[in-house]
Amino acid sequence: MAAVVEAELEAMLNAVLTMGVMPSSVTVICHSVQQRVAAALSEASKKRRSVAAMAVSARHIHR
């Protein structure tokens, strides 16, 4: 997910640099990227918690 967000951010920044996008559009783009990054971090956190819970369960089973 991080690679996708990074690629999208790079494409957006290239558009800003080459097309002279208005500053208000840059603010909207930055906000959109910020939301995508926050969602990706939240999803990664959920996966880490899930893996940690499975590890705890596996330790209890093997006792």
PDB file of N, CA, C and O in Angstrom:
ATOM      1  N   MET A   1       0.823  -1.195   0.000  1.00  0.00           N
ATOM      2  CA  MET A   1       0.000   0.000   0.000  1.00  0.00           C
ATOM      3  C   MET A   1       0.869   1.261   0.000  1.00  0.00           C
ATOM      4  O   MET A   1       0.566   2.236  -0.688  1.00  0.00           O
ATOM      5  N   ALA A   2       1.945   1.227   0.776  1.00  0.00           N
ATOM      6  CA  ALA A   2       2.807   2.405   0.864  1.00  0.00           C
ATOM      7  C   ALA A   2       3.399   2.753  -0.501  1.00  0.00           C
ATOM      8  O   ALA A   2       3.524   3.928  -0.846  1.00  0.00           O
ATOM      9  N   ALA A   3       3.764   1.729  -1.276  1.00  0.00           N
ATOM     10  CA  ALA A   3       4.334   1.982  -2.599  1.00  0.00           C
ATOM     11  C   ALA A   3       3.302   2.633  -3.519  1.00  0.00           C
ATOM     12  O   ALA A   3       3.640   3.498  -4.327  1.00  0.00           O
ATOM     13  N   VAL A   4       2.048   2.212  -3.391  1.00  0.00           N
ATOM     14  CA  VAL A   4       0.977   2.791  -4.211  1.00  0.00           C
ATOM     15  C   VAL A   4       0.781   4.257  -3.850  1.00  0.00           C
ATOM     16  O   VAL A   4       0.689   5.114  -4.729  1.00  0.00           O
ATOM     17  N   VAL A   5       0.716   4.542  -2.551  1.00  0.00           N
ATOM     18  CA  VAL A   5       0.541   5.929  -2.104  1.00  0.00           C
ATOM     19  C   VAL A   5       1.723   6.775  -2.556  1.00  0.00           C
ATOM     20  O   VAL A   5       1.545   7.908  -3.003  1.00  0.00           O
ATOM     21  N   GLU A   6       2.931   6.226  -2.441  1.00  0.00           N
ATOM     22  CA  GLU A   6       4.123   6.963  -2.864  1.00  0.00           C
ATOM     23  C   GLU A   6       4.073   7.269  -4.363  1.00  0.00           C
ATOM     24  O   GLU A   6       4.409   8.376  -4.785  1.00  0.00           O
ATOM     25  N   ALA A   7       3.656   6.291  -5.162  1.00  0.00           N
ATOM     26  CA  ALA A   7       3.563   6.498  -6.610  1.00  0.00           C
ATOM     27  C   ALA A   7       2.505   7.553  -6.945  1.00  0.00           C
ATOM     28  O   ALA A   7       2.711   8.397  -7.816  1.00  0.00           O
ATOM     29  N   GLU A   8       1.373   7.492  -6.243  1.00  0.00           N
ATOM     30  CA  GLU A   8       0.323   8.484  -6.478  1.00  0.00           C
ATOM     31  C   GLU A   8       0.786   9.881  -6.080  1.00  0.00           C
ATOM     32  O   GLU A   8       0.510  10.856  -6.779  1.00  0.00           O
ATOM     33  N   LEU A   9       1.487   9.970  -4.959  1.00  0.00           N
ATOM     34  CA  LEU A   9       1.999  11.264  -4.514  1.00  0.00           C
ATOM     35  C   LEU A   9       2.985  11.829  -5.534  1.00  0.00           C
ATOM     36  O   LEU A   9       2.939  13.014  -5.865  1.00  0.00           O
ATOM     37  N   GLU A  10       3.868  10.975  -6.024  1.00  0.00           N
ATOM     38  CA  GLU A  10       4.837  11.431  -7.023  1.00  0.00           C
ATOM     39  C   GLU A  10       4.130  11.918  -8.287  1.00  0.00           C
ATOM     40  O   GLU A  10       4.509  12.942  -8.856  1.00  0.00           O
ATOM     41  N   ALA A  11       3.107  11.190  -8.724  1.00  0.00           N
ATOM     42  CA  ALA A  11       2.354  11.603  -9.911  1.00  0.00           C
ATOM     43  C   ALA A  11       1.659  12.942  -9.679  1.00  0.00           C
ATOM     44  O   ALA A  11       1.642  13.803 -10.559  1.00  0.00           O
ATOM     45  N   MET A  12       1.086  13.110  -8.489  1.00  0.00           N
ATOM     46  CA  MET A  12       0.411  14.370  -8.172  1.00  0.00           C
ATOM     47  C   MET A  12       1.395  15.531  -8.136  1.00  0.00           C
ATOM     48  O   MET A  12       1.109  16.612  -8.650  1.00  0.00           O
ATOM     49  N   LEU A  13       2.552  15.302  -7.529  1.00  0.00           N
ATOM     50  CA  LEU A  13       3.555  16.368  -7.456  1.00  0.00           C
ATOM     51  C   LEU A  13       4.076  16.725  -8.841  1.00  0.00           C
ATOM     52  O   LEU A  13       4.312  17.896  -9.138  1.00  0.00           O
ATOM     53  N   ASN A  14       4.254  15.712  -9.690  1.00  0.00           N
ATOM     54  CA  ASN A  14       4.680  15.990 -11.069  1.00  0.00           C
ATOM     55  C   ASN A  14       3.635  16.829 -11.792  1.00  0.00           C
ATOM     56  O   ASN A  14       3.974  17.739 -12.547  1.00  0.00           O
ATOM     57  N   ALA A  15       2.360  16.518 -11.558  1.00  0.00           N
ATOM     58  CA  ALA A  15       1.282  17.299 -12.171  1.00  0.00           C
ATOM     59  C   ALA A  15       1.328  18.746 -11.690  1.00  0.00           C
ATOM     60  O   ALA A  15       1.149  19.679 -12.472  1.00  0.00           O
ATOM     61  N   VAL A  16       1.570  18.916 -10.401  1.00  0.00           N
ATOM     62  CA  VAL A  16       1.657  20.267  -9.834  1.00  0.00           C
ATOM     63  C   VAL A  16       2.804  21.032 -10.491  1.00  0.00           C
ATOM     64  O   VAL A  16       2.651  22.198 -10.855  1.00  0.00           O
ATOM     65  N   LEU A  17       3.943  20.376 -10.641  1.00  0.00           N
ATOM     66  CA  LEU A  17       5.121  21.052 -11.191  1.00  0.00           C
ATOM     67  C   LEU A  17       4.991  21.336 -12.684  1.00  0.00           C
ATOM     68  O   LEU A  17       5.446  22.378 -13.155  1.00  0.00           O
ATOM     69  N   THR A  18       4.381  20.429 -13.427  1.00  0.00           N
ATOM     70  CA  THR A  18       4.341  20.591 -14.886  1.00  0.00           C
ATOM     71  C   THR A  18       3.139  21.380 -15.380  1.00  0.00           C
ATOM     72  O   THR A  18       3.215  22.018 -16.430  1.00  0.00           O
ATOM     73  N   MET A  19       2.037  21.351 -14.652  1.00  0.00           N
ATOM     74  CA  MET A  19       0.823  22.003 -15.143  1.00  0.00           C
ATOM     75  C   MET A  19       0.494  23.306 -14.425  1.00  0.00           C
ATOM     76  O   MET A  19      -0.461  23.993 -14.789  1.00  0.00           O
ATOM     77  N   GLY A  20       1.275  23.648 -13.416  1.00  0.00           N
ATOM     78  CA  GLY A  20       0.998  24.882 -12.699  1.00  0.00           C
ATOM     79  C   GLY A  20      -0.350  24.858 -11.998  1.00  0.00           C
ATOM     80  O   GLY A  20      -1.137  25.796 -12.119  1.00  0.00           O
ATOM     81  N   VAL A  21      -0.607  23.803 -11.278  1.00  0.00           N
ATOM     82  CA  VAL A  21      -1.876  23.658 -10.557  1.00  0.00           C
ATOM     83  C   VAL A  21      -1.987  24.764  -9.513  1.00  0.00           C
ATOM     84  O   VAL A  21      -0.988  25.171  -8.921  1.00  0.00           O
ATOM     85  N   MET A  22      -3.198  25.242  -9.295  1.00  0.00           N
ATOM     86  CA  MET A  22      -3.449  26.312  -8.327  1.00  0.00           C
ATOM     87  C   MET A  22      -3.104  25.855  -6.906  1.00  0.00           C
ATOM     88  O   MET A  22      -3.259  24.677  -6.586  1.00  0.00           O
ATOM     89  N   PRO A  23      -2.637  26.773  -6.050  1.00  0.00           N
ATOM     90  CA  PRO A  23      -2.294  26.417  -4.669  1.00  0.00           C
ATOM     91  C   PRO A  23      -3.430  25.728  -3.910  1.00  0.00           C
ATOM     92  O   PRO A  23      -3.177  24.837  -3.100  1.00  0.00           O
ATOM     93  N   SER A  24      -4.672  26.128  -4.164  1.00  0.00           N
ATOM     94  CA  SER A  24      -5.789  25.478  -3.466  1.00  0.00           C
ATOM     95  C   SER A  24      -5.891  24.010  -3.864  1.00  0.00           C
ATOM     96  O   SER A  24      -6.271  23.171  -3.047  1.00  0.00           O
ATOM     97  N   SER A  25      -5.556  23.694  -5.112  1.00  0.00           N
ATOM     98  CA  SER A  25      -5.562  22.301  -5.567  1.00  0.00           C
ATOM     99  C   SER A  25      -4.464  21.508  -4.874  1.00  0.00           C
ATOM    100  O   SER A  25      -4.649  20.335  -4.547  1.00  0.00           O
ATOM    101  N   VAL A  26      -3.328  22.146  -4.651  1.00  0.00           N
ATOM    102  CA  VAL A  26      -2.230  21.480  -3.942  1.00  0.00           C
ATOM    103  C   VAL A  26      -2.678  21.115  -2.533  1.00  0.00           C
ATOM    104  O   VAL A  26      -2.362  20.030  -2.045  1.00  0.00           O
ATOM    105  N   THR A  27      -3.410  22.008  -1.873  1.00  0.00           N
ATOM    106  CA  THR A  27      -3.923  21.732  -0.529  1.00  0.00           C
ATOM    107  C   THR A  27      -4.848  20.526  -0.549  1.00  0.00           C
ATOM    108  O   THR A  27      -4.766  19.665   0.327  1.00  0.00           O
ATOM    109  N   VAL A  28      -5.725  20.457  -1.541  1.00  0.00           N
ATOM    110  CA  VAL A  28      -6.648  19.325  -1.667  1.00  0.00           C
ATOM    111  C   VAL A  28      -5.875  18.040  -1.924  1.00  0.00           C
ATOM    112  O   VAL A  28      -6.180  17.004  -1.334  1.00  0.00           O
ATOM    113  N   ILE A  29      -4.880  18.099  -2.798  1.00  0.00           N
ATOM    114  CA  ILE A  29      -4.062  16.922  -3.095  1.00  0.00           C
ATOM    115  C   ILE A  29      -3.342  16.451  -1.838  1.00  0.00           C
ATOM    116  O   ILE A  29      -3.336  15.255  -1.545  1.00  0.00           O
ATOM    117  N   CYS A  30      -2.738  17.366  -1.095  1.00  0.00           N
ATOM    118  CA  CYS A  30      -2.017  17.006   0.129  1.00  0.00           C
ATOM    119  C   CYS A  30      -2.952  16.379   1.151  1.00  0.00           C
ATOM    120  O   CYS A  30      -2.586  15.414   1.822  1.00  0.00           O
ATOM    121  N   HIS A  31      -4.152  16.919   1.271  1.00  0.00           N
ATOM    122  CA  HIS A  31      -5.127  16.369   2.212  1.00  0.00           C
ATOM    123  C   HIS A  31      -5.517  14.951   1.799  1.00  0.00           C
ATOM    124  O   HIS A  31      -5.637  14.064   2.644  1.00  0.00           O
ATOM    125  N   SER A  32      -5.712  14.743   0.510  1.00  0.00           N
ATOM    126  CA  SER A  32      -6.064  13.421  -0.005  1.00  0.00           C
ATOM    127  C   SER A  32      -4.956  12.411   0.284  1.00  0.00           C
ATOM    128  O   SER A  32      -5.223  11.292   0.722  1.00  0.00           O
ATOM    129  N   VAL A  33      -3.722  12.813   0.036  1.00  0.00           N
ATOM    130  CA  VAL A  33      -2.583  11.929   0.300  1.00  0.00           C
ATOM    131  C   VAL A  33      -2.482  11.640   1.792  1.00  0.00           C
ATOM    132  O   VAL A  33      -2.220  10.504   2.189  1.00  0.00           O
ATOM    133  N   GLN A  34      -2.690  12.664   2.623  1.00  0.00           N
ATOM    134  CA  GLN A  34      -2.639  12.480   4.072  1.00  0.00           C
ATOM    135  C   GLN A  34      -3.677  11.451   4.517  1.00  0.00           C
ATOM    136  O   GLN A  34      -3.384  10.603   5.359  1.00  0.00           O
ATOM    137  N   GLN A  35      -4.880  11.519   3.961  1.00  0.00           N
ATOM    138  CA  GLN A  35      -5.923  10.553   4.310  1.00  0.00           C
ATOM    139  C   GLN A  35      -5.534   9.146   3.882  1.00  0.00           C
ATOM    140  O   GLN A  35      -5.761   8.187   4.620  1.00  0.00           O
ATOM    141  N   ARG A  36      -4.948   9.014   2.691  1.00  0.00           N
ATOM    142  CA  ARG A  36      -4.538   7.694   2.198  1.00  0.00           C
ATOM    143  C   ARG A  36      -3.440   7.109   3.079  1.00  0.00           C
ATOM    144  O   ARG A  36      -3.464   5.920   3.396  1.00  0.00           O
ATOM    145  N   VAL A  37      -2.483   7.938   3.473  1.00  0.00           N
ATOM    146  CA  VAL A  37      -1.391   7.473   4.337  1.00  0.00           C
ATOM    147  C   VAL A  37      -1.939   7.052   5.695  1.00  0.00           C
ATOM    148  O   VAL A  37      -1.543   6.015   6.226  1.00  0.00           O
ATOM    149  N   ALA A  38      -2.843   7.843   6.258  1.00  0.00           N
ATOM    150  CA  ALA A  38      -3.444   7.496   7.551  1.00  0.00           C
ATOM    151  C   ALA A  38      -4.196   6.176   7.456  1.00  0.00           C
ATOM    152  O   ALA A  38      -4.114   5.353   8.369  1.00  0.00           O
ATOM    153  N   ALA A  39      -4.922   5.962   6.373  1.00  0.00           N
ATOM    154  CA  ALA A  39      -5.655   4.704   6.187  1.00  0.00           C
ATOM    155  C   ALA A  39      -4.689   3.531   6.059  1.00  0.00           C
ATOM    156  O   ALA A  39      -4.934   2.461   6.616  1.00  0.00           O
ATOM    157  N   ALA A  40      -3.595   3.724   5.330  1.00  0.00           N
ATOM    158  CA  ALA A  40      -2.603   2.658   5.171  1.00  0.00           C
ATOM    159  C   ALA A  40      -1.949   2.321   6.502  1.00  0.00           C
ATOM    160  O   ALA A  40      -1.737   1.148   6.810  1.00  0.00           O
ATOM    161  N   LEU A  41      -1.628   3.339   7.295  1.00  0.00           N
ATOM    162  CA  LEU A  41      -1.025   3.097   8.611  1.00  0.00           C
ATOM    163  C   LEU A  41      -1.996   2.396   9.543  1.00  0.00           C
ATOM    164  O   LEU A  41      -1.594   1.519  10.308  1.00  0.00           O
ATOM    165  N   SER A  42      -3.254   2.764   9.491  1.00  0.00           N
ATOM    166  CA  SER A  42      -4.274   2.125  10.317  1.00  0.00           C
ATOM    167  C   SER A  42      -4.405   0.652   9.951  1.00  0.00           C
ATOM    168  O   SER A  42      -4.488  -0.206  10.829  1.00  0.00           O
ATOM    169  N   GLU A  43      -4.421   0.364   8.661  1.00  0.00           N
ATOM    170  CA  GLU A  43      -4.538  -1.027   8.194  1.00  0.00           C
ATOM    171  C   GLU A  43      -3.313  -1.832   8.624  1.00  0.00           C
ATOM    172  O   GLU A  43      -3.447  -2.977   9.056  1.00  0.00           O
ATOM    173  N   ALA A  44      -2.132  -1.250   8.511  1.00  0.00           N
ATOM    174  CA  ALA A  44      -0.907  -1.936   8.926  1.00  0.00           C
ATOM    175  C   ALA A  44      -0.933  -2.218  10.421  1.00  0.00           C
ATOM    176  O   ALA A  44      -0.497  -3.281  10.862  1.00  0.00           O
ATOM    177  N   SER A  45      -1.437  -1.277  11.195  1.00  0.00           N
ATOM    178  CA  SER A  45      -1.533  -1.455  12.641  1.00  0.00           C
ATOM    179  C   SER A  45      -2.478  -2.597  12.984  1.00  0.00           C
ATOM    180  O   SER A  45      -2.188  -3.401  13.870  1.00  0.00           O
ATOM    181  N   LYS A  46      -3.611  -2.671  12.283  1.00  0.00           N
ATOM    182  CA  LYS A  46      -4.566  -3.764  12.508  1.00  0.00           C
ATOM    183  C   LYS A  46      -3.926  -5.110  12.204  1.00  0.00           C
ATOM    184  O   LYS A  46      -4.121  -6.075  12.943  1.00  0.00           O
ATOM    185  N   LYS A  47      -3.160  -5.177  11.115  1.00  0.00           N
ATOM    186  CA  LYS A  47      -2.502  -6.428  10.737  1.00  0.00           C
ATOM    187  C   LYS A  47      -1.468  -6.828  11.778  1.00  0.00           C
ATOM    188  O   LYS A  47      -1.350  -8.006  12.113  1.00  0.00           O
ATOM    189  N   ARG A  48      -0.712  -5.853  12.296  1.00  0.00           N
ATOM    190  CA  ARG A  48       0.286  -6.163  13.330  1.00  0.00           C
ATOM    191  C   ARG A  48      -0.384  -6.713  14.577  1.00  0.00           C
ATOM    192  O   ARG A  48       0.100  -7.677  15.171  1.00  0.00           O
ATOM    193  N   ARG A  49      -1.510  -6.097  14.981  1.00  0.00           N
ATOM    194  CA  ARG A  49      -2.226  -6.583  16.166  1.00  0.00           C
ATOM    195  C   ARG A  49      -2.750  -7.990  15.942  1.00  0.00           C
ATOM    196  O   ARG A  49      -2.719  -8.819  16.852  1.00  0.00           O
ATOM    197  N   SER A  50      -3.229  -8.263  14.742  1.00  0.00           N
ATOM    198  CA  SER A  50      -3.750  -9.585  14.411  1.00  0.00           C
ATOM    199  C   SER A  50      -2.639 -10.629  14.467  1.00  0.00           C
ATOM    200  O   SER A  50      -2.831 -11.717  15.010  1.00  0.00           O
ATOM    201  N   VAL A  51      -1.488 -10.301  13.910  1.00  0.00           N
ATOM    202  CA  VAL A  51      -0.347 -11.220  13.933  1.00  0.00           C
ATOM    203  C   VAL A  51       0.113 -11.446  15.366  1.00  0.00           C
ATOM    204  O   VAL A  51       0.438 -12.574  15.739  1.00  0.00           O
ATOM    205  N   ALA A  52       0.145 -10.396  16.169  1.00  0.00           N
ATOM    206  CA  ALA A  52       0.547 -10.529  17.573  1.00  0.00           C
ATOM    207  C   ALA A  52      -0.429 -11.424  18.325  1.00  0.00           C
ATOM    208  O   ALA A  52      -0.009 -12.250  19.136  1.00  0.00           O
ATOM    209  N   ALA A  53      -1.721 -11.272  18.069  1.00  0.00           N
ATOM    210  CA  ALA A  53      -2.731 -12.106  18.729  1.00  0.00           C
ATOM    211  C   ALA A  53      -2.569 -13.564  18.321  1.00  0.00           C
ATOM    212  O   ALA A  53      -2.720 -14.459  19.152  1.00  0.00           O
ATOM    213  N   MET A  54      -2.265 -13.811  17.050  1.00  0.00           N
ATOM    214  CA  MET A  54      -2.053 -15.191  16.597  1.00  0.00           C
ATOM    215  C   MET A  54      -0.820 -15.792  17.258  1.00  0.00           C
ATOM    216  O   MET A  54      -0.817 -16.971  17.614  1.00  0.00           O
ATOM    217  N   ALA A  55       0.220 -14.992  17.423  1.00  0.00           N
ATOM    218  CA  ALA A  55       1.440 -15.483  18.070  1.00  0.00           C
ATOM    219  C   ALA A  55       1.167 -15.860  19.515  1.00  0.00           C
ATOM    220  O   ALA A  55       1.657 -16.883  19.992  1.00  0.00           O
ATOM    221  N   VAL A  56       0.388 -15.042  20.217  1.00  0.00           N
ATOM    222  CA  VAL A  56       0.028 -15.346  21.606  1.00  0.00           C
ATOM    223  C   VAL A  56      -0.784 -16.631  21.652  1.00  0.00           C
ATOM    224  O   VAL A  56      -0.548 -17.476  22.516  1.00  0.00           O
ATOM    225  N   SER A  57      -1.729 -16.792  20.745  1.00  0.00           N
ATOM    226  CA  SER A  57      -2.546 -18.008  20.695  1.00  0.00           C
ATOM    227  C   SER A  57      -1.681 -19.228  20.426  1.00  0.00           C
ATOM    228  O   SER A  57      -1.869 -20.277  21.043  1.00  0.00           O
ATOM    229  N   ALA A  58      -0.736 -19.092  19.509  1.00  0.00           N
ATOM    230  CA  ALA A  58       0.143 -20.218  19.183  1.00  0.00           C
ATOM    231  C   ALA A  58       0.991 -20.609  20.386  1.00  0.00           C
ATOM    232  O   ALA A  58       1.226 -21.796  20.611  1.00  0.00           O
ATOM    233  N   ARG A  59       1.452 -19.641  21.155  1.00  0.00           N
ATOM    234  CA  ARG A  59       2.241 -19.954  22.353  1.00  0.00           C
ATOM    235  C   ARG A  59       1.404 -20.702  23.372  1.00  0.00           C
ATOM    236  O   ARG A  59       1.893 -21.631  24.015  1.00  0.00           O
ATOM    237  N   HIS A  60       0.140 -20.308  23.528  1.00  0.00           N
ATOM    238  CA  HIS A  60      -0.734 -20.981  24.488  1.00  0.00           C
ATOM    239  C   HIS A  60      -1.031 -22.407  24.046  1.00  0.00           C
ATOM    240  O   HIS A  60      -1.110 -23.311  24.879  1.00  0.00           O
ATOM    241  N   ILE A  61      -1.196 -22.615  22.753  1.00  0.00           N
ATOM    242  CA  ILE A  61      -1.492 -23.952  22.232  1.00  0.00           C
ATOM    243  C   ILE A  61      -0.305 -24.879  22.448  1.00  0.00           C
ATOM    244  O   ILE A  61      -0.490 -26.054  22.764  1.00  0.00           O
ATOM    245  N   HIS A  62       0.903 -24.370  22.285  1.00  0.00           N
ATOM    246  CA  HIS A  62       2.102 -25.207  22.379  1.00  0.00           C
ATOM    247  C   HIS A  62       2.597 -25.410  23.803  1.00  0.00           C
ATOM    248  O   HIS A  62       3.635 -26.038  24.010  1.00  0.00           O
ATOM    249  N   ARG A  63       1.877 -24.895  24.781  1.00  0.00           N
ATOM    250  CA  ARG A  63       2.299 -25.098  26.175  1.00  0.00           C
ATOM    251  C   ARG A  63       1.840 -26.417  26.686  1.00  0.00           C
ATOM    252  O   ARG A  63       2.104 -26.758  27.839  1.00  0.00           O
TER     253      ARG A  63
END
